[in-house]
Structures are given as structure tokens and as C-alpha cells.
Amino acid sequence: MGPVVTVLLGFVLGAMVGAALALVLAWGHRARVRMAEPPPVVDPEVPEVLDAFRQPVVVAGPHDELLYANAPARTIGLVRGTRIGIAEVLEAVRAARRTGEGADREVMLGAADDAPSRQLQVRIRPLAREAVLVVGDDRSALIRVDESKRDLVANISHELKTPVGALQVLAETVQEAADEPEAVRHFAGRMLVESTRLGELVQQIIELGRLQSDDPLGDAAPVDIDEIVQTAAGRAREACQARRISFSIAGDEGLRVIGDRHQLRVALSNLVENAISYSDPGARVAVTVRDVDEDGDRWVDIAVTDNGIGIGEEDQERIFERFYRVDYARSRENGGTGLGLSIVKHVAVAHGGGIRLWSRPGRGSTFTMRLPALVDPVEHNDGTGHDDMVGRGDGAGRREEVA
């Protein structure tokens, strides 16, 4: 190997070693920079605090990765997988990281035809080390309440116009027929019917407003279902006798629930009155109370059954809407307001239960109000040590003819 080749090889090897040394030094410098400025992390205490928030909360890292996301953020759709799931919010997060300035956004979620829309107010705030905080506020419930109030006011205005207009026309007719006693008596009777209907409508509107503003479980107390059923039966007795309708009570006795006694009386009375109103003379109406154990949960089912005109499938989906009437002419004849079943559903749901309907045209209907049973574990006196439940009906199969 000649001297020139030796010099060239030495030069090449020296350059390679120098380059490798430079790379090592550069890597060491970057490593020291990373050690000096670690990537953002979320302190262990932070999730414990933020998990208590009902609002969706997200902390995004410098590469849009999720450092933290609570359950509401995933439930509502603010987070999808490992990234922020709303393009508009993600763009605002990147802008906040880039500019160091926060932003507020109003975004719509679930606006598809098969899903209710949600309006989400989102606050984006930059944090240290390029992390970004995102806090959402679901305003959908407030918007629905406002819409419901507007609809209720519109419905009330429409419903009140009918009896008020009828009273005005009847009053004018009576005035014109002042010299005809028979006509005056006839139209005065019609005025009495319309004024009674108007009073009932106003009373149920007040009742619905009170139910929507009260929390039945806020000041809850044990309620005896037997007492609720007997009260509804007492109110129905006169109407049953007038229409020759047989009314009976059957099922379990001694059951209790927790809630508001007045609301439950109103709900059951509405179901019974509906059954009587939509049954022909000579029909049967029955209230059946059952103690139900379903998957370890205890319920009280109160069913009101009639063999009246029944309800078609097309009407069953809307029957619990405010002011909805299956047979408008018959409802007006019986003084129905279209609010009774809406009140029943509101009471049942507010008590943690629900309402079910079975009906066939010409065969009758069964409305079943389900409420959580009040149960108290007590020890048997027979020394077995097994638990029994206070409130379990021991009168299965009882039957009481009321009217």
C-alpha cells in the first residue's frame, strides 16, 4: 500500500469518526434538552378531581394525544379513541397551542336524523409544555326545557281558545234569546259544561306546572299503595255508578313505595278516570297491584285495565304527549283535557319508574305504572336468619268489588 493510499484511508476514517462523534454529541444534547423539559404529564391527583365533574374534560398533549379524558367526554362524543373527535375543536386546540391564546366554541353533536342534536359549549385553554385543556358544557337540556316551555305555552294558548270562545258565543246567544226561557236554559247548561271543562283544564295546567317544578324525591316519604288505590276508587265510585261500570281492586296488599303521596294519587286517579271515560256503559274497570321481583330489583306494578274502545298502534306512540287525544270528540264530551296521561308519565318517571301500555282496538287497554318498591330487610322470627322484606304483599289473589 503506497503512502498516498495510506493518507487517503486515514483521512476517510478520520472523517467517519468525526461524523459519528458529532452525531453522538448532538444526540446527547437533545437528550439533555428532553431531560430538562420532560413531556407534559397529568398529576395523579388531577384525574381524581376531574372525574367528579359532570362536564366533559380533556387534556391534550403537544401532538394532540390524550393525556386525560373523563367519562362524559367519551360519552358525549368529544373524544373518539385516542384523539379529540370533533374536527372544529381539534383545530381550536392546535390554534391555542400555536398562539398561546384560549378560545370558546359552540358545536353541534349528533345532528343526524336518527339522533337528537346536542349543543356543546367548549372552552379551550393552553397549558404549560404545549398541553391544552378542553372543558365542555352540554347545554342541550336547557335548550330542550326552553323549547318545551314554548311548546307548552303555544299548546295552552290553543287549548284555552276553544272553551273561552265557546263561552263567548254561548253568552251572546243567551243575550239574544233573553225572551225565550227554554233557549236560555239550554244554552246556560252548555255554558256550565264549557266553564267546567275550562276549570278542569286550568287546574291540570297548574298541576303539570307544579309537577315539573317539584322533585318528588327531594322530600320523599313512605307511601302506602293501598291508600292510593282506595283514594282513586273513592273518586271513581260516582262516575262508575252513573255509567253502570263495574270497578274492582285485585292483587297484593301491604306494598309501599317512596315518594310524594299527592302526585301518586293524581297519577292513579288520572288512569282510572281515563279508563272509565273511554269505556261504554256496562263495561269493567279493574286496578291490580303486584309485587314484582325482576333481576333482583323490587317493583310495585299498578295496572289499570278496561275493556273499552282501545287504542290503535298509530296512536300509542303519542298517547303520553301533552294535549294529545285519540278521540277528540269523545274527549270533549267527557271533559278530557289531553293532559292526564302526560301527568301520569311525568309522575312515574320522576319517581324512578315508568309507564307501559297494552291496547287493542275494541278489546280495551291496560296501563301499568311501575314504581320502585320500598323494601326494609328484617330478620325472620323463626330463627332461620334469612332476610324477609317488609312491604311484600301477602294478599295475592284478593279481589274487592268497589262499584
Buried (B, 14 or more C-beta within 10 A) or exposed (E): EEEEEEEEEEEEEEEEEEEEEEEEEEEEEEEEEEEEEEEBEBEEEBBEEBEEBEBBBBBBBEEBBBBBBBEBBBEBBBBEEEBBBBEEBBBBBBBBBEEEEBBEBEBEBEEEEEEEEBBBBBBBBBBEEBBBBBBBBBBBEEEEEEEEEEEBEEBBEEBBEBBEEBBEBBEEBBEEBEEEEEBBEBBEEBBEBBBEBBEBBBEBBEBBEEBBEBEBEEEBEEBBBBEBBBBBBEBBEEBBEEBEBEBBBBBBBBBBBBBBBBBBBBBBBBBBBBBBBBBEEEBBBBBBBBBBEEEEEBBBBBBBBBBBBBBEEEBBEEBBBBBBBBBEEEBBEBBBBBBBBBBBBBBBEBBBBEBEBBBEEEEBBBBBBBBBBBBEEEEEEEEEEEEBBEBBBEBEEEEBEBB
